[in-house]
Amino acid sequence: MLYSWLFIPGNKEKHLQKAYQLNADALIFDLEDAVPSTEKEKARKHVVQTIQKLDNKNNFIRVNELASDYFLDDLEKMIIPNVNGVVLPKVNNRGDIAIADYLIGKFERKNGLKNGAISIVPIIETAEGIHKALEIAQASTRIKRLAFGAEDFMLDLNIYPDESESELLYARSQLVVASREARIEPPTDSIYTDFRDEDGLKTATERGKRFGFRGKLLIHPDQIETVNNIFVPTTKEIAEAKKIVQAYEEAIRVGQGAIQVDGKMIDVPIYERAKKMLKHHEKRTLK
């Protein structure tokens, strides 16, 4: 499970040089919003040079949107070894994924990569994208998770949320439900724009976790620790999950369907949730 997803501007050499030091679960080298049009080519070159040295990281590229003049060049230059996936902005429907899937496959073959090596992370950030989230999630086997782009979504719908962001509840819930129905990983939540406000980030991340998200997009390295601390299970949570799994499996062996553990009723959904937590924790520990 990848919890912290940090954007790194592709045209900022100082930030790129520090990439190997960062403990984010995934690094997103940004060729889109963070890079002015006059520096797109420069950014591609710098990102390629950086990624060649980062074979022990989860490296993703946010390319420019499909309708832009830069999209094709981004893919041609960025489908290279050490790249794990493409973060695709402003995905609206199945057709957007079909085009990206075809072109990524073409450049995989051209650049000697294994077919299917590059995943796609669609950013859902329009009304159409939210409405068609399920068809997007099911559009390609390259898609392991969706991401939410709240800032552009609010712009698209002229939304001005309060601190609770209740105005975005429907959109977030749509992504969580679509991801579950498509049998992919839970979605990754949108950025928190004020990187100096740690309390605000903590509140927003905890809210996303309650909604069913299992990760967050980040814009500053200082946000990594806060997000990881919220999503990574604590030692106490792991111990409780192990206790639940052990007790429930023992109960099943003697023909019981529901039991109590430390005064709490344990049945199938609670057991399955504990088992899933332990599975994700084990995968993360082994990395």
C-alpha positions as CSV (number, residue, x, y, z in Angstrom):
1,M,0.0,0.0,0.0
2,L,1.4,3.4,-1.0
3,Y,0.2,6.0,1.5
4,S,2.3,9.2,0.7
5,W,2.5,10.4,-2.8
6,L,4.8,13.5,-3.2
7,F,4.8,15.8,-6.2
8,I,8.2,17.0,-7.3
9,P,8.4,19.7,-9.9
10,G,10.3,18.4,-12.9
11,N,12.0,21.7,-13.7
12,K,13.4,22.3,-10.2
13,E,16.9,20.8,-10.1
14,K,17.3,21.5,-6.4
15,H,14.2,19.4,-5.6
16,L,15.1,16.6,-8.0
17,Q,18.6,16.3,-6.4
18,K,17.0,15.6,-3.0
19,A,14.6,12.9,-4.3
20,Y,16.7,10.0,-3.2
21,Q,16.5,11.3,0.4
22,L,12.7,11.4,0.6
23,N,10.8,8.7,2.5
24,A,7.5,9.2,0.6
25,D,6.0,5.9,-0.6
26,A,5.7,7.2,-4.1
27,L,7.5,10.1,-5.9
28,I,5.5,11.9,-8.6
29,F,7.7,13.8,-11.0
30,D,5.5,16.6,-12.2
31,L,5.5,17.7,-15.9
32,E,2.1,19.3,-15.7
33,D,0.9,22.1,-13.4
34,A,4.3,22.8,-11.8
35,V,6.1,23.3,-15.1
36,P,5.6,26.3,-17.3
37,S,5.3,25.7,-21.1
38,T,8.7,27.1,-21.8
39,E,10.4,24.5,-19.5
40,K,8.6,21.3,-20.5
41,E,11.5,19.9,-22.5
42,K,14.0,20.9,-19.9
43,A,11.9,19.2,-17.2
44,R,11.7,16.0,-19.1
45,K,15.5,15.8,-19.4
46,H,16.0,16.5,-15.7
47,V,13.5,14.0,-14.7
48,V,15.0,11.3,-16.9
49,Q,18.5,12.0,-15.4
50,T,17.0,11.8,-11.9
51,I,15.0,8.6,-12.3
52,Q,18.0,6.7,-13.8
53,K,19.5,6.9,-10.3
54,L,16.4,5.9,-8.4
55,D,15.9,2.2,-9.0
56,N,14.9,1.7,-5.3
57,K,11.9,4.1,-5.4
58,N,8.4,4.0,-6.6
59,N,8.7,6.5,-9.4
60,F,5.6,8.0,-11.1
61,I,5.3,10.7,-13.8
62,R,2.5,13.2,-13.9
63,V,2.2,13.9,-17.6
64,N,0.3,16.7,-19.2
65,E,-3.4,16.1,-19.9
66,L,-4.3,14.1,-23.0
67,A,-5.6,17.0,-25.0
68,S,-2.5,19.1,-24.5
69,D,0.4,19.6,-27.0
70,Y,2.8,18.0,-24.6
71,F,1.1,14.6,-23.8
72,L,2.6,12.5,-26.6
73,D,6.2,13.8,-26.0
74,D,5.8,13.2,-22.3
75,L,5.0,9.6,-22.8
76,E,7.6,9.0,-25.5
77,K,10.4,10.4,-23.2
78,M,9.1,9.0,-19.9
79,I,8.3,5.4,-20.6
80,I,11.7,4.2,-19.4
81,P,13.2,1.8,-16.8
82,N,12.7,2.8,-13.2
83,V,9.3,4.4,-13.9
84,N,6.5,2.5,-12.2
85,G,3.6,4.4,-13.6
86,V,2.0,7.4,-15.2
87,V,-0.3,9.8,-13.3
88,L,-2.8,10.9,-15.8
89,P,-4.6,14.2,-15.1
90,K,-8.2,15.2,-16.0
91,V,-9.4,11.8,-16.9
92,N,-13.1,12.0,-18.0
93,N,-14.1,8.6,-19.4
94,R,-13.0,5.2,-20.6
95,G,-11.8,6.6,-23.9
96,D,-9.1,8.7,-22.2
97,I,-7.7,5.5,-20.6
98,A,-7.9,3.6,-23.9
99,I,-5.8,6.1,-25.7
100,A,-3.2,6.3,-22.9
101,D,-3.1,2.5,-22.5
102,Y,-2.5,2.1,-26.2
103,L,0.3,4.7,-26.4
104,I,2.0,3.5,-23.2
105,G,2.0,0.0,-24.7
106,K,3.5,1.3,-27.9
107,F,6.4,3.1,-26.0
108,E,6.9,0.1,-23.8
109,R,7.7,-2.0,-26.8
110,K,9.8,0.7,-28.4
111,N,11.9,1.3,-25.3
112,G,12.3,-2.4,-24.4
113,L,10.1,-2.6,-21.4
114,K,7.9,-5.5,-20.5
115,N,4.3,-5.2,-21.6
116,G,2.2,-3.9,-18.8
117,A,5.2,-2.6,-16.8
118,I,3.8,0.9,-16.6
119,S,0.7,1.4,-14.5
120,I,-1.8,4.3,-14.9
121,V,-3.1,6.4,-12.0
122,P,-6.1,8.4,-13.3
123,I,-6.7,11.7,-11.5
124,I,-10.4,12.3,-11.3
125,E,-11.0,16.0,-11.2
126,T,-14.2,16.9,-13.2
127,A,-17.9,16.3,-12.9
128,E,-17.7,13.8,-15.9
129,G,-14.9,12.0,-14.3
130,I,-16.7,11.5,-11.0
131,H,-19.9,10.4,-12.9
132,K,-17.9,7.8,-14.9
133,A,-15.5,6.8,-12.1
134,L,-16.4,3.1,-12.3
135,E,-15.9,2.8,-16.1
136,I,-12.6,4.6,-15.7
137,A,-11.5,2.2,-12.9
138,Q,-12.4,-0.8,-15.1
139,A,-11.0,0.6,-18.3
140,S,-7.5,-1.0,-18.1
141,T,-5.6,-3.6,-16.2
142,R,-2.9,-1.0,-15.8
143,I,-5.1,0.8,-13.3
144,K,-4.4,-0.2,-9.7
145,R,-6.0,2.9,-8.0
146,L,-7.7,6.2,-8.7
147,A,-6.7,9.6,-7.3
148,F,-8.9,12.6,-6.5
149,G,-8.0,16.1,-7.8
150,A,-10.2,18.2,-5.5
151,E,-8.8,21.6,-6.6
152,D,-9.8,21.2,-10.3
153,F,-13.0,19.5,-9.4
154,M,-14.0,22.5,-7.2
155,L,-13.1,24.8,-10.1
156,D,-15.2,22.7,-12.5
157,L,-18.3,22.9,-10.3
158,N,-17.7,26.3,-8.8
159,I,-17.6,24.8,-5.3
160,Y,-16.4,26.7,-2.3
161,P,-16.1,24.3,0.6
162,D,-15.9,25.0,4.3
163,E,-13.3,23.5,6.6
164,S,-15.1,20.2,6.8
165,E,-15.2,19.9,3.0
166,S,-18.7,18.4,3.3
167,E,-19.4,19.7,-0.2
168,L,-16.9,17.1,-1.5
169,L,-18.4,14.1,0.3
170,Y,-20.3,12.8,-2.7
171,A,-17.3,13.0,-5.0
172,R,-15.0,11.2,-2.5
173,S,-17.6,8.5,-1.8
174,Q,-18.1,7.9,-5.5
175,L,-14.3,7.2,-5.9
176,V,-14.2,4.9,-2.9
177,V,-17.3,2.9,-4.0
178,A,-16.1,2.7,-7.7
179,S,-12.7,1.5,-6.6
180,R,-14.2,-1.2,-4.5
181,E,-16.6,-2.4,-7.2
182,A,-13.7,-2.4,-9.7
183,R,-11.7,-4.5,-7.3
184,I,-8.7,-2.2,-7.3
185,E,-6.9,-0.5,-4.4
186,P,-8.7,2.2,-2.4
187,P,-8.2,5.7,-3.9
188,T,-5.6,8.3,-3.1
189,D,-7.0,11.6,-1.7
190,S,-6.3,15.1,-3.0
191,I,-3.6,17.5,-1.9
192,Y,-3.8,19.7,1.2
193,T,-2.6,23.1,-0.1
194,D,-1.3,24.8,3.1
195,F,1.9,22.8,3.7
196,R,2.6,25.0,6.8
197,D,-0.6,23.9,8.5
198,E,0.2,20.5,10.1
199,D,-3.0,20.4,12.1
200,G,-5.1,21.1,9.1
201,L,-3.2,18.4,7.1
202,K,-3.8,15.9,10.0
203,T,-7.5,16.7,10.1
204,A,-7.9,16.4,6.3
205,T,-5.9,13.1,6.2
206,E,-7.9,11.5,9.0
207,R,-11.1,12.5,7.3
208,G,-10.0,10.9,4.1
209,K,-9.1,7.7,5.9
210,R,-12.5,7.6,7.5
211,F,-14.1,8.0,4.1
212,G,-12.2,5.0,2.8
213,F,-9.1,6.6,1.1
214,R,-5.8,4.9,1.7
215,G,-3.2,7.5,0.7
216,K,-2.8,11.2,0.0
217,L,-1.2,13.4,-2.7
218,L,1.4,15.8,-1.1
219,I,3.0,19.0,-2.3
220,H,5.8,19.3,0.3
221,P,8.3,16.9,2.0
222,D,7.2,18.2,5.4
223,Q,3.8,16.6,4.9
224,I,5.2,13.0,4.4
225,E,5.6,12.1,8.1
226,T,2.2,13.3,9.1
227,V,0.4,11.4,6.4
228,N,2.4,8.2,6.9
229,N,1.8,8.3,10.7
230,I,-2.0,8.4,10.0
231,F,-2.2,5.7,7.4
232,V,0.4,3.3,8.7
233,P,-1.1,1.1,11.5
234,T,0.3,1.6,14.9
235,T,1.9,-1.1,17.0
236,K,-1.2,-1.2,19.1
237,E,-3.5,-1.6,16.1
238,I,-1.3,-4.4,14.7
239,A,-1.4,-6.2,18.0
240,E,-5.2,-5.9,18.3
241,A,-5.6,-7.1,14.7
242,K,-3.5,-10.2,15.4
243,K,-5.5,-10.9,18.5
244,I,-8.8,-10.7,16.6
245,V,-7.6,-12.9,13.7
246,Q,-6.2,-15.5,16.0
247,A,-9.3,-15.6,18.3
248,Y,-11.8,-15.7,15.4
249,E,-10.0,-18.4,13.5
250,E,-9.8,-20.5,16.6
251,A,-13.6,-19.9,17.1
252,I,-14.3,-21.0,13.6
253,R,-12.4,-24.2,14.2
254,V,-14.8,-25.1,17.1
255,G,-17.9,-24.0,15.3
256,Q,-18.5,-20.5,16.6
257,G,-19.6,-17.7,14.3
258,A,-19.3,-14.7,16.5
259,I,-17.1,-14.1,19.6
260,Q,-16.0,-11.4,22.0
261,V,-12.5,-10.0,22.2
262,D,-11.8,-7.6,25.0
263,G,-15.5,-6.9,25.4
264,K,-16.1,-6.2,21.7
265,M,-18.3,-8.4,19.4
266,I,-16.2,-9.9,16.6
267,D,-17.9,-11.2,13.4
268,V,-16.9,-11.8,9.8
269,P,-16.5,-8.1,8.7
270,I,-14.4,-7.2,11.7
271,Y,-12.3,-10.3,11.2
272,E,-11.8,-9.6,7.5
273,R,-10.8,-6.0,8.2
274,A,-8.2,-7.1,10.7
275,K,-6.8,-9.7,8.3
276,K,-6.6,-7.1,5.5
277,M,-4.7,-4.7,7.8
278,L,-2.2,-7.4,8.7
279,K,-1.8,-8.4,5.0
280,H,-1.0,-4.8,4.0
281,H,1.3,-4.3,6.9
282,E,3.2,-7.4,6.1
283,K,3.7,-6.3,2.4
284,R,4.9,-2.9,3.5
285,T,7.3,-4.4,6.1
286,L,8.8,-6.7,3.5
287,K,9.6,-3.9,1.1
